[in-house]
Amino acid sequence: MMDVKRRYVIPGDIIATGPIRPEQNVYQDGEKMISTCVGISEIFENSVRVIPLTGAYMPKTNDLVIGKVVGTSPLSWEFDINSCYIGFLPAQDVFGRDYSPTKDELKQRLDIGDLVAARVANFDRSRDPLLTVQDRDLGKIDSGELIEISPSKVPRLIGKRGSMIQTIEMATRAVITIGQNGWIVVSCDDSEGLLKAVEAIKMVDALAHTPNLTERVKSMLGVPAGENNDTIND
Amino acid sequence: MTQLMTEDGIRCDGRKTDDLRNISIKVGVLKNADGSAYIEFGQNKILAGVFGPRDVHPKHMANQDTGILRCRYHMSPFSVTERKNPAPSRREIEISKVIKEALEPAVILKDFPRTVIDVFVEVLQADGGSRCAALDAAAVALADAGIPMRDLVSACAAGKVADRIVLDINNEEDQEGQADMPVAIMPNVGKVTLMQLDGVLTPEEYKSCLQTAIGGCKRVYEIQRKALMEKYFQTGEQ
């Protein structure tokens, strides 16, 4: 395994100097690589990045997000996606190509307040994120419990190759849909499992920066410790 | 007139010329704000809250190329001995402007086009040097909100009292001293983002005053750093 150096950093901390590539949350000032947020810095062989511990959600193309309908226009729905930008879902995406604003009523399919799992189809600096529900497992969410966590902790909740979320799902028999924007829907037939899953998710949110978290979640859920080499990395 | 300094260089509140007042910072004190901080800087008690990045209202203020930063410095009616009218005064408008301009070089606004970052600073108790204390709290609150920054901003004042250059002017020294110089720096980048001067200094005194203030800023930075580390990594330094 590659040797990765980790350190707690705050904005302005010099993480490294020299000819390496600044990635996520790092800015370059001459030779210096400087952290731009509170988080954990990681120095790889030829790049350096900071895993943030706080911050708002910035949409990225292909992200799965959970959005709440906040409004409609004649041709699209507007979604709150827990970001500084409003998500747009075009009506044609739901009704198909023969959508006509005079014939179809948007609110029959999705009304204000409805929760939807969607994917970010397109986003850049100049326009608001465009959403789509044209994929498997996307669309309106009918039941479940909505939990909000800090978007910066979503990778930790998923875990390495999904290890954390699989642990929680198997132990509680809950179905968990994670939006990259920090909104999570948990549904479970058994109310005790639901409560446990919610508790586990909140635990990950609170203790995201600590190592061996999967093991701790396992012991909280009463799962025997496995041979999972969990690290602070996602 | 009160005596501001004894002959052996002890100031009216018992400090030496290069002593800071007691400073404590708490991070994340407001649940509803995206980021917040509370600072006690001597007798100053100041709350800072940060919202954003978020939609700009009124819409015409939005910039397609970059985010914008807005700042409001406000003194509570009960922050001073005589009730202060809560309407923004000339002084508060000025301080809001200088705080905004002192924070702007540190915040990477380019990452958030068409949005605004709002910084609200509420002075609960004032005791001289409140703009520096407000700036310290605002910088920590911005970092708490997870807004990308090139560096923290640390501020501290220096001045001239009884013909000597002193660090961290308090209220009496501000009222009756000879000069007051608030300075803010980005400590790692090594740039000055705020420098004001009220009073008259010779060129030598000016240089020494600026150096004293920068030294104070660096000490404030360590306190800001510790506060953020305590909030996010409980144990402090790794």
Interface residues (C-beta under 8 A of the other chain):
Chain A: R7 Y8 I10 P11 G12 D13 I14 N25 Y27 D29 I34 T36 C37 V38 P52 L53 T54 G55 A56 M58 C84 Y85 I86 R125 S126 S152 H209
Chain B: D34 G35 G52 P53 R54 D55 Q64 A106 I108 D111 F112 P113 R114 T115 A143 D144 A145 G146 I147 P148 M149 R150 D151 L152 M186 P187 N188 V189 R225 L228 M229 Y232 F233 E237 Q238
